[in-house]
Each structure stands twice: as C-alpha cells, then as structure tokens.
Amino acid sequence: MENLLKLKREVRNMTQEDLARSAGVTRQTIISLENGRYNPSLELAFKLAGIFRCTIEDIFIYGGNKHE
C-alpha cells in the first residue's frame, strides 16, 4: 500500500516526532509508514486522517486487486 504521509506531514511543517506524538506512536512507526514497510491499523489510519483533517483514502492508496 502506498501513502502520502510524508507529503502531508511536510506540507504542515511537522517533524516525524511531531506526528508520532500527535498520533500516540513512536517515531520509528512513522518512519516505517513513510517508507512503506508498515501498514497501519485501522485505528491508526483514522487517527492520522483526523490529524490531517482528511479521509483515510487521502493518505493511503490501496493498490490491491479490484473486483469489477
């Protein structure tokens, strides 16, 4: 899953530590998310969307198989 977390964070002039503190996670979690090595729990995804005042889909891009 791809994400725009780093871009959203940088636009708001937030450090990884700032975001981690706001989300209640470690800086390492933010680093792993931004590098695509970790997919967030649903709870964390909602927290991040709340911090950035957007939807989960505005941050995380799911590239899985689509059944049409």
BELNORVEN-V577023 format. One record per residue. RES is the residue in one letter. SS is DSSP state (H for helix, E for strand, C for the rest). PSI is psi in degrees with one decimal (* if undefined). BURIAL is 1 if it has 9 or more other C-alpha atoms within 8 Angstrom, else 0. Layout:
[[RES:SS:PSI:BURIAL] [RES:SS:PSI:BURIAL]]
This chain:
[[M:C:130.9:1] [E:E:162.5:0] [N:E:161.8:1] [L:C:25.4:1] [L:H:-46.5:1] [K:H:-44.6:0] [L:H:-48.0:0] [K:H:-40.5:1] [R:H:-45.5:1] [E:H:-37.3:1] [V:H:-33.6:0] [R:C:9.1:0] [N:C:41.7:0] [M:C:142.7:1] [T:C:167.2:0] [Q:H:-37.4:1] [E:H:-42.2:1] [D:H:-47.9:0] [L:H:-42.6:1] [A:H:-45.8:1] [R:H:-45.0:1] [S:H:-36.1:0] [A:H:-10.7:1] [G:C:31.9:0] [V:C:178.3:1] [T:C:160.3:1] [R:H:-35.5:1] [Q:H:-36.2:0] [T:H:-43.7:1] [I:H:-42.7:1] [I:H:-46.5:1] [S:H:-39.7:1] [L:H:-49.4:1] [E:H:-31.5:1] [N:C:1.5:0] [G:C:18.6:1] [R:C:-3.9:0] [Y:C:132.5:0] [N:C:132.3:0] [P:C:156.5:0] [S:C:163.8:0] [L:H:-39.2:0] [E:H:-45.0:0] [L:H:-39.8:1] [A:H:-41.9:1] [F:H:-39.7:1] [K:H:-46.1:1] [L:H:-42.0:1] [A:H:-38.6:1] [G:H:-40.6:1] [I:H:-41.7:0] [F:H:1.1:0] [R:C:53.8:0] [C:C:-176.7:0] [T:C:163.0:1] [I:H:-40.3:1] [E:H:-21.1:0] [D:H:-16.2:1] [I:C:-46.0:1] [F:E:131.1:1] [I:E:111.7:1] [Y:C:125.4:0] [G:C:25.8:0] [G:C:178.7:0] [N:C:134.7:0] [K:C:128.1:0] [H:C:112.8:0] [E:C:*:0]]
